[in-house]
Amino acid sequence: MSYESTASEGLHFHLAEHKDPSVSPFAFLATHGIRMPEKARLQHATLGHLLQKALEERHPDHIRLLGTLEQACERAPFLETLYVSKRIFKPVLLSAKEAYHLLQEIPAYEAAGVTVHVPQSWCKKRAPARVQVTLTLEDAPSWVGLHSMFSFSPQLTLDGVALTPEEIALLLAQTDPLIQLRGQWVEVHAQQLTSLLTRWEKASQLHAQGLRFADAMRMLSRTPISRKEGSQEEEEDEERWVTWMPGRQLAQNLRHLIDPARLPDPPTMPLLETHLQATLRPYQRVGVKWLYALHQLQVGGCLADDMGLGKTLQIIAFLLLCREEAQPSLLLVPASLLPNWQGELKKFAPSLRFYVLHPYENDKALYATRPPPCWPHVDVVLTTYTMATRLPWLSQLAWNVLILDEAQAIKNPTAKQTEFVKQLRANTRIALTGTPLENSLMDLWSILDFACPSLLASVPEFQEYVRKIKEAGSYEPLRALISPYLLRRKKTDPTILPDLPAKTEVKAYCSLTPEQVLLYKETLQELTGELKEREASVQRKGLILKYLMYFKQICNHPDQRRGDTAFLPQYSGKFQRLQELATQIAEQNESLLVFTQFRSLTEVLRALLAPIFSRSGFLLHGGTSLDARRQQVEAFQAQGGFFVLSLKAGGTGLNLTRANHVIHFDRWWNPATEAQATDRAFRIGQKNPVMVHAFVCQGTLESRIDAMMESKKALSQEILQTESTIMLTELSDAELLSWMQLEPCATGEAL
């Protein structure tokens, strides 16, 4: 007999409910499935028929199937008894206990290549329903805050429905592991259930005040991070026979946090129509509702959207929703981002009252030991991580919302900065980061330990739990535990990508380091002195153009102005900002173009970026030959990474669509020239949204010219072409020096 082999062929075990349960509850049959050419459906023959054929014909396929059966018997004691007794070669009636033993051995059968068929009513779980001890977390009077307590009540349930006293008495009296209950076959182990029920009844009495929020959430997600070590048998019993269920309100709250698109609009949402100077995209609106829901429940969370999806805008909108509440909110940011936040708050929420706790903006004497006098009229307080540790009174106040930008700043749990931040009191704690997991799961622990203290237990307990789940190879319980409190959207998500614009332009505000400030002031004094000596128009114009270049160089790095070669990043706010942005881009495996107008700076920037991207990167300037230019472009398009280009040489004529980030490191002060450079990435063939980052040193000549570009865009071609610098030469000495003047907000991490 010849036949075609298919995946459905081979050895099959069939377990079915007997039509007459008074005779026997179950029937079992082992068959050989073959597919004949003339038949559409699989044909089955009993193993008895197969054995006869094997003896008569010595057919190799039949012999091989018997070998599969013997292989399965090696791992399955009950199957071996059927084989040794030869019952397996014909239809067999099974008791409930025998059927249960067969069910327990299904994994061994399938490992040997046997296809197993069970009753249709069991197909979803491939096993009968199971009576379990269900522990229901009763809704707290009002679930508000991480200190909420949840009581729980144990009961025996079937498919989540409590059993009646009569049903409980019936099943506890049974000795068979399978019984019929409510018209279906049910798995039940009376001894284990009785023991577990007793144990949890005692536990509920011991926890009369209820479970803490963190413990309750770990129980619901079956994430036993801090559970005391028990025997393996006890842990297996817990896994099989105990389930945790949330009460009605708790279940709804968790569903909304996990899927915030379900959330209704907050009652204060209409405020955004009049006070937010931007239109939220749909996913951003969802993010704002999620933040507000966390705030209403007084639990924390981590907004972990990809860079470029508007975390800052979502936070500003959220703060507007909270503006009528009594306490101010506190926002901690890296020093390099403080000007960014100021600019974004002024731009998107001009009605939001904020105060900056930093000497570059306000005199430290006003707030060194106490809140400043304007405190009653403030909605938001901004300061840096470093500055916060120098103001002990911050920890004595109760804040409305405590927000950390670039929350990886607290990933070291033993650092003084981390310890101080976690001491700050607030109704709600929000962490912002595009990289919630940079190096290991401990990064995630540190961020969530800030947002939801104790949720992931202590460091040693979490480390031990991580070791176990790595061995088990499943992170699902951990994902289930953190999912309500971590919202992460990626630019590649199907629901996000259509909503993104093709190009997003943002300002990357930078502060000056003390070295830059000192050199800037010295250069301004030099210019003041030389202006007094220059009266001739031509000489004066040349002098001004020379000093404009000097100030640009100082804003880039003091060494560029001095002619030194060290270019240490700590001496330049722009270098530090570039490192921060490039790190995020590299971690997301995205690609970057960096434009500078200075050819001499291209090699320096390449050396700065190489260790971040773990590759040498690509370089193009006026000295690059045509052949090398072509090779560099082709290699970048194939490999990605980063590409440093001088603006004149690389600003036109190149197709660099592999990049989805463009950084203008120093500004040409000509919108058309910058747009041409951006179009190296933003052009036909680009499949991803492009982020354009324009670097601006706050409080310097750069910020004033940038402001002029923004306020006079309609006239930008006329005013801010190359001739714009000539226009500056026509100013009086007093007007010119006012333009060049250094504002207090220029200083950065000097503090």
Secondary structure, 3 states (H helix, E strand, C coil): CCCECCCCCEEEEEEEECCCCCCCCEEEEEEEEEECCCCCCCEEEEHHHHHHHHHHHCCHHHHHHHHHHHHHHHHCHHHHHHHHCCHHHCCEEECHHHHHHHHHCHHHHHHCCCEEECCHHHCCCCCCEEEEEEEEECCCCCCCCCCCEECEEEEEEECCEECCHHHHHHHHCCCCCEEEECCEEEECCHHHHHHHHHHHHHHHHHCCCCEEHHHHHHHHCCCCCCCCCCCHHHHHHHHHHEEEEECHHHHHHHHHHHCHHHCCCCCCCCHHHHHCCCCCCHHHHHHHHHHHHHHHHCCCEEECCCCCCCHHHHHHHHHHHCCCCCCCEEEEECHHHHHHHHHHHHHHCCCCCEEECCCCCCCHHHCCCCCCCCHHHCCEEEEEHHHHCCCHHHHHCEEEEEEECCHHHHCCCCCHHHHHHHHCEEEEEEEECCCCCCCCHHHHHHHHHHHCCCCCCCHHHHHHHHHHHHHHCCCHHHHHHHHHHEECCCCCCCCCHHHCCCEEEEEEEECECHHHHHHHHHHHHHHHHHHHHCCCHHHHHHHHHHHHHHHHHHHHCHHHHHCCCCCCHHHCHHHHHHHHHHHHHHHCCCCEEEEECCHHHHHHHHHHHHHHHCCCCEEECCCCCHHHHHHHHHHHHHHCCEEEEEHHHHCCCCCCCCCCEEEECCCCCCHHHHHHHHCCCCCCCCCCCEEEEEEEECCCHHHHHHHHHHHCHHHHHHHCCCHHHHHHHCCCHHHHHHHHCCCHHHECCCC
